[in-house]
């Protein structure tokens, strides 16, 4: 004979399963109505990721079925890896978690970054506000280094948000492949903190700085005024408006080194990506992707981005999927060479 208690437990489990199944099968417009989406931002307040995330939270919901609310939550740490780990392992998989993350999320596991225990291809990439080229620059009041060749002859202290982030990893890669003498100082929560550290004289430069961000903000004046000097650019190809700044891949000593540097720097093209955790129902991912793409064309969103001096050159989620697929296609030999460059600290 089955006890009343056991019958209650069985009923509760059956009811919970039915509710869960109902939620999983709900149409996006029904599921999202009246809901709140947590926007996990992988940097501190005031950085470009944070500004993009808050603009997104203001505009994207109007294009999403059910018009939910989006609330940004800053989760800095470990060069952006803390937020990515949360989105991989702990965030809800029902469509109510959304991440605005560092582009390095696409490549960290391939480079052997400690605790980057996830598969970039399994994330649901939503899109990016702008494709990018990364630059390295010095604060001229703090050093007499003016060229990449100068940086091979004496030490340059650069600000970093951690080895898992561009600002911490890129200097190590350049030291390994090109013989530069960059010395990263870790612990800054965002790019804006590194910029302030340069102005205060705590560090002498920054390696891993989005060119779109540099040229669309007050830092563009610093270039004209000679306060900062560009040493190099990193990415798949040169920025069209930086023809005279060397692309580090062109300086590789052999083809293996060139491919290894491409593996490290190719994710730069992704710019300022957004993603959702693995396991989110496909129709909700499709709805969020469509809403994201529509937001990128929204006149008010574009005006507000221009007011914030943010560059817009969007990528779709499918375009990011293709870039991630390219990154994962490199041979084990190339990946091992790239990993070795980040292991020297």
C-alpha positions as CSV (number, residue, x, y, z in Angstrom):
1,X,0.0,0.0,0.0
2,X,1.4,3.4,-1.0
3,X,1.4,6.0,1.8
4,X,-0.2,9.4,1.5
5,X,3.2,11.0,1.9
6,X,4.6,9.0,-1.0
7,X,1.6,9.8,-3.1
8,X,2.1,13.5,-2.4
9,X,5.7,13.4,-3.3
10,X,4.9,11.6,-6.5
11,X,2.2,14.2,-7.3
12,X,4.6,17.1,-6.6
13,X,7.3,15.6,-8.8
14,X,4.8,15.1,-11.6
15,X,3.4,18.6,-11.2
16,X,6.9,20.1,-11.2
17,X,7.8,18.1,-14.3
18,X,4.6,19.3,-16.1
19,X,5.3,22.9,-15.2
20,X,8.9,22.6,-16.4
21,X,7.8,21.0,-19.6
22,X,5.2,23.7,-20.1
23,X,7.8,26.4,-19.6
24,X,10.2,24.7,-22.0
25,X,7.6,24.4,-24.7
26,X,6.1,27.9,-24.3
27,X,6.3,30.2,-27.3
28,X,8.8,33.0,-26.9
29,X,6.1,35.6,-26.7
30,X,4.3,33.7,-24.0
31,X,7.5,32.8,-22.1
32,X,9.1,36.3,-22.1
33,X,5.9,38.2,-21.2
34,X,6.4,39.8,-17.8
35,X,9.8,38.3,-17.3
36,X,13.2,39.8,-16.4
37,X,16.4,38.9,-18.3
38,X,19.7,39.1,-16.3
39,X,22.4,40.8,-18.4
40,X,25.7,39.5,-17.1
41,X,28.5,42.1,-17.9
42,X,32.0,40.7,-17.7
43,X,33.7,44.0,-16.8
44,X,33.2,46.7,-14.2
45,X,31.1,49.8,-14.5
46,X,32.1,52.4,-17.0
47,X,33.9,50.2,-19.5
48,X,32.8,49.9,-23.1
49,X,31.2,46.4,-22.4
50,X,29.2,48.0,-19.6
51,X,28.0,50.9,-21.8
52,X,27.0,48.6,-24.6
53,X,25.2,46.3,-22.2
54,X,23.2,49.2,-20.7
55,X,22.3,50.5,-24.1
56,X,21.2,47.0,-25.1
57,X,19.1,46.7,-22.0
58,X,17.3,49.9,-22.8
59,X,16.5,49.1,-26.5
60,X,16.5,45.3,-27.2
61,X,13.4,44.4,-25.2
62,X,11.1,46.3,-27.5
63,X,12.0,44.0,-30.3
64,X,11.7,40.8,-28.3
65,X,8.4,38.9,-28.2
66,X,6.7,39.5,-24.8
67,X,8.8,42.7,-24.2
68,X,10.6,41.5,-21.0
69,X,12.8,43.7,-18.9
70,X,16.6,43.5,-19.1
71,X,18.7,44.3,-16.0
72,X,22.5,44.6,-16.3
73,X,24.6,42.9,-13.5
74,X,28.3,43.6,-13.5
75,X,30.4,40.5,-12.8
76,X,34.1,41.5,-13.3
77,X,36.9,39.2,-12.4
78,X,39.7,37.0,-13.9
79,X,39.9,39.1,-17.0
80,X,36.2,38.5,-17.8
81,X,36.4,34.7,-17.2
82,X,34.3,34.9,-14.0
83,X,31.2,36.0,-15.9
84,X,31.8,33.4,-18.7
85,X,32.2,30.6,-16.2
86,X,28.9,31.7,-14.6
87,X,27.1,31.8,-17.9
88,X,28.5,28.3,-18.8
89,X,27.8,26.5,-15.5
90,X,25.4,28.4,-13.3
91,X,23.2,30.8,-15.3
92,X,19.6,29.8,-16.1
93,X,19.3,27.9,-19.4
94,X,15.7,29.0,-20.1
95,X,16.5,32.2,-22.0
96,X,16.5,34.5,-19.0
97,X,20.3,34.9,-18.9
98,X,22.2,37.0,-21.4
99,X,25.9,37.9,-21.4
100,X,27.9,40.8,-22.7
101,X,31.4,39.4,-22.5
102,X,35.0,40.0,-23.5
103,X,35.9,38.7,-27.0
104,X,38.6,36.5,-25.4
105,X,35.8,34.2,-24.3
106,X,35.9,32.7,-27.9
107,X,39.5,31.6,-27.6
108,X,40.5,31.1,-23.9
109,X,39.9,27.3,-23.7
110,X,41.9,26.9,-27.0
111,X,44.8,28.7,-25.4
112,X,44.9,26.7,-22.2
113,X,43.8,29.6,-20.0
114,X,43.4,28.3,-16.4
115,X,39.8,27.6,-15.4
116,X,38.5,28.2,-19.0
117,X,36.7,24.9,-18.9
118,X,34.0,25.4,-21.5
119,X,33.4,24.9,-25.2
120,X,33.1,28.2,-27.1
121,X,31.2,26.5,-29.9
122,X,28.3,25.5,-27.5
123,X,27.5,29.0,-26.4
124,X,24.6,30.6,-28.3
125,X,26.4,33.6,-29.8
126,X,23.8,36.4,-30.3
127,X,25.9,39.1,-32.1
128,X,28.4,41.9,-31.6
129,X,28.0,45.7,-31.8
130,X,31.2,46.1,-33.7
131,X,34.1,44.1,-35.3
132,X,37.4,45.3,-34.1
133,X,41.2,45.6,-34.5
134,X,43.2,45.9,-31.3
135,X,46.1,48.2,-30.8
136,X,49.0,48.7,-28.3
137,X,49.9,52.2,-27.1
138,X,52.2,54.0,-24.7
139,X,51.6,57.0,-22.5
140,X,54.4,59.2,-23.8
141,X,54.8,61.2,-20.5
142,X,55.9,57.9,-18.8
143,X,58.3,56.4,-21.3
144,X,60.5,57.3,-24.2
145,X,59.5,54.1,-26.1
146,X,57.9,55.1,-29.4
147,X,58.1,52.0,-31.6
148,X,57.7,48.3,-31.4
149,X,61.5,48.0,-32.0
150,X,62.1,50.2,-28.9
151,X,59.9,47.8,-26.9
152,X,62.4,45.0,-27.7
153,X,65.2,46.9,-26.0
154,X,63.7,47.9,-22.6
155,X,60.9,47.1,-20.3
156,X,57.5,48.7,-20.6
157,X,54.9,48.4,-17.8
158,X,51.4,47.8,-19.1
159,X,48.0,47.6,-17.3
160,X,46.1,44.3,-17.3
161,X,42.8,42.9,-16.3
162,X,44.3,39.4,-16.1
163,X,46.0,36.8,-18.3
164,X,42.6,35.6,-19.6
165,X,41.9,39.1,-21.0
166,X,43.5,40.7,-24.0
167,X,45.3,43.3,-21.8
168,X,47.1,40.5,-19.9
169,X,47.6,37.9,-22.6
170,X,48.6,39.9,-25.6
171,X,51.8,41.4,-24.0
172,X,52.9,37.8,-23.2
173,X,52.3,36.7,-26.7
174,X,54.2,39.6,-28.2
175,X,57.1,38.9,-25.8
176,X,57.2,35.3,-26.8
177,X,57.0,35.7,-30.6
178,X,58.6,39.1,-31.2
179,X,61.0,39.5,-28.3
180,X,59.4,42.6,-26.7
181,X,59.8,43.4,-23.0
182,X,56.2,44.2,-21.9
183,X,55.6,43.7,-18.2
184,X,51.8,43.3,-17.4
185,X,50.5,44.6,-14.0
186,X,47.3,42.7,-13.3
187,X,44.3,43.6,-11.2
188,X,42.4,46.3,-13.1
189,X,38.7,45.6,-13.4
190,X,38.2,47.3,-16.8
191,X,39.8,49.1,-19.6
192,X,38.7,52.4,-18.2
193,X,40.7,51.7,-15.0
194,X,43.8,50.9,-17.1
195,X,43.4,54.3,-18.9
196,X,43.2,56.1,-15.5
197,X,46.3,54.2,-14.4
198,X,48.2,55.4,-17.4
199,X,47.2,59.0,-16.6
200,X,48.3,58.6,-13.0
201,X,51.6,57.1,-14.0
202,X,51.0,53.7,-12.5
203,X,51.5,52.0,-15.8
204,X,53.2,53.2,-19.0
205,X,50.9,51.7,-21.6
206,X,48.1,49.4,-22.7
207,X,48.4,46.4,-25.0
208,X,45.0,45.2,-26.1
209,X,42.9,48.3,-26.7
210,X,40.0,48.3,-29.3
211,X,40.8,50.8,-32.0
212,X,37.1,51.6,-32.5
213,X,37.0,52.7,-28.8
214,X,40.2,54.7,-29.1
215,X,39.3,56.7,-32.1
216,X,35.7,57.4,-31.1
217,X,36.4,58.8,-27.6
218,X,38.6,61.5,-26.0
219,X,41.6,59.3,-26.6
220,X,41.5,60.2,-30.2
221,X,42.5,63.8,-29.1
222,X,45.4,62.2,-27.1
223,X,46.8,60.8,-30.3
224,X,46.6,64.2,-32.1
225,X,48.1,65.8,-29.0
226,X,50.9,63.3,-28.7
227,X,49.9,62.0,-25.3
228,X,49.7,58.4,-26.6
229,X,51.6,56.8,-29.3
230,X,50.5,53.6,-31.2
231,X,53.0,50.9,-31.4
232,X,51.2,48.1,-33.2
233,X,47.9,46.6,-34.2
234,X,46.6,43.0,-33.6
235,X,43.9,41.2,-35.5
236,X,43.4,39.3,-38.8
237,X,44.1,42.3,-40.9
238,X,45.0,46.0,-40.6
239,X,42.5,48.6,-39.8
240,X,41.9,50.6,-43.0
241,X,42.7,53.9,-41.2
242,X,45.9,52.6,-39.7
243,X,48.0,51.8,-42.8
244,X,51.3,52.8,-41.2
245,X,50.9,51.0,-37.9
246,X,52.5,47.5,-38.1
247,X,50.3,44.4,-37.9
248,X,52.1,42.0,-35.6
249,X,51.2,38.9,-37.7
250,X,53.2,40.4,-40.6
251,X,56.3,40.3,-38.3
252,X,56.2,36.6,-37.5
253,X,59.4,34.7,-38.0
254,X,57.8,31.7,-39.7
255,X,54.4,30.3,-40.8
256,X,53.8,28.4,-37.6
257,X,54.3,31.5,-35.5
258,X,52.1,33.5,-37.8
259,X,49.2,31.0,-37.4
260,X,49.7,30.8,-33.7
261,X,49.5,34.6,-33.4
262,X,46.4,34.5,-35.7
263,X,44.8,32.0,-33.3
264,X,45.4,34.4,-30.4
265,X,44.4,37.6,-32.1
266,X,41.6,36.5,-34.5
267,X,38.9,36.8,-31.7
268,X,39.6,40.5,-31.8
269,X,37.4,40.6,-34.8
270,X,34.4,39.6,-32.7
271,X,34.6,43.0,-30.9
272,X,32.0,43.3,-28.2
273,X,30.1,40.0,-28.2
274,X,26.8,39.0,-26.6
275,X,25.8,35.4,-25.9
276,X,23.4,33.1,-24.1
277,X,24.3,29.9,-22.2
278,X,24.2,26.5,-23.9
279,X,20.9,24.6,-23.7
280,X,18.5,27.6,-24.3
281,X,15.6,26.5,-26.4
282,X,16.3,27.2,-30.1
283,X,13.2,29.3,-30.7
284,X,14.2,31.7,-27.9
285,X,17.7,32.0,-29.2
286,X,16.3,32.8,-32.6
287,X,14.0,35.4,-31.1
288,X,16.8,37.1,-29.2
289,X,19.1,37.0,-32.2
290,X,16.4,38.6,-34.3
291,X,15.8,41.3,-31.6
292,X,19.5,42.0,-31.4
293,X,19.8,42.4,-35.2
294,X,16.8,44.8,-35.2
295,X,18.3,46.8,-32.3
296,X,21.5,47.3,-34.3
297,X,19.3,49.1,-36.9
298,X,17.2,51.0,-34.5
299,X,17.6,54.8,-35.1
300,X,17.3,55.7,-31.4
301,X,19.9,53.0,-30.4
302,X,22.2,54.3,-33.1
303,X,21.8,57.9,-31.9
304,X,22.5,56.9,-28.3
305,X,25.6,54.9,-29.3
306,X,26.9,58.0,-31.2
307,X,26.3,60.2,-28.2
308,X,28.3,57.8,-26.1
309,X,31.0,57.8,-28.9
310,X,30.7,54.1,-29.5
311,X,31.4,52.6,-32.9
312,X,28.8,50.4,-34.6
313,X,29.8,47.8,-37.2
314,X,27.6,44.9,-36.1
315,X,28.2,41.1,-36.6
316,X,25.3,38.6,-36.4
317,X,25.4,35.5,-34.2
318,X,25.9,33.4,-37.3
319,X,29.0,35.4,-38.3
320,X,30.4,34.9,-34.8
321,X,29.7,31.2,-35.1
322,X,31.8,31.1,-38.3
323,X,34.7,32.9,-36.5
324,X,34.6,30.5,-33.6
325,X,34.5,27.6,-36.0
326,X,37.6,29.0,-37.7
327,X,39.4,29.3,-34.4
328,X,38.6,25.7,-33.5
329,X,39.9,24.5,-36.9
330,X,43.6,25.3,-36.1
331,X,45.9,22.2,-35.8
332,X,47.0,20.9,-32.5
333,X,50.6,22.1,-33.3
334,X,49.4,25.6,-33.8
335,X,47.3,25.5,-30.6
336,X,50.3,24.2,-28.7
337,X,52.5,27.0,-30.0
338,X,49.9,29.6,-29.0
339,X,49.5,28.0,-25.5
340,X,53.2,28.1,-25.0
341,X,53.3,31.9,-25.6
342,X,50.8,32.5,-22.8
343,X,52.5,30.1,-20.4
344,X,55.5,32.4,-19.9
345,X,54.8,35.0,-17.2
